[in-house]
Amino acid sequence: MHILVRDKRTGAEDWILIEHAAMLMGMEADDIDAALEEFGECEVEDFIALDPE
């Protein structure tokens, strides 16, 4: 699954695989998926993942 991830430092956005986002964000892919389902976003210090829908 691809998700939209924004680098909060630069504002750059890109569609990447959730597994890649998990590595960037220092989280498990399942935790990101659950947060996207519940809140529509998942945020850490430097990145924010957004629900594509």
C-alpha positions in Angstrom: 0.0 0.0 0.0 1.3 3.5 -0.9 0.7 6.4 1.5 1.4 10.1 1.3 4.3 11.1 3.5 5.3 14.8 4.2 8.7 15.8 5.5 7.8 18.4 8.1 11.3 20.0 7.9 11.2 20.7 4.1 7.5 20.3 3.2 8.4 17.7 0.5 5.7 15.1 -0.1 5.9 11.8 -1.8 3.8 8.6 -2.2 5.8 5.7 -0.8 5.2 2.2 0.4 3.9 2.0 3.9 6.9 -0.3 4.8 9.3 2.5 3.6 7.3 5.0 5.7 7.6 2.8 8.7 11.4 2.8 8.4 11.5 6.6 8.0 9.2 7.2 10.9 10.7 4.5 13.2 7.4 2.7 13.6 5.8 -0.6 12.6 3.7 -0.5 9.3 0.7 -2.0 11.2 0.8 0.9 13.7 0.9 3.5 10.9 -2.0 1.7 9.2 -4.0 1.7 12.4 -3.4 5.4 13.0 -4.4 6.2 9.5 -7.6 4.3 9.9 -8.5 5.9 13.2 -7.2 9.4 12.8 -6.6 9.9 9.1 -2.9 10.7 9.8 0.1 9.5 11.7 2.7 12.0 12.9 6.2 11.8 14.4 8.8 14.5 15.0 10.0 14.9 11.4 7.3 13.2 9.2 3.5 13.0 8.9 1.7 10.2 7.0 -1.7 11.1 5.5 -4.6 8.9 4.6 -4.8 8.9 0.8 -8.6 8.9 0.8 
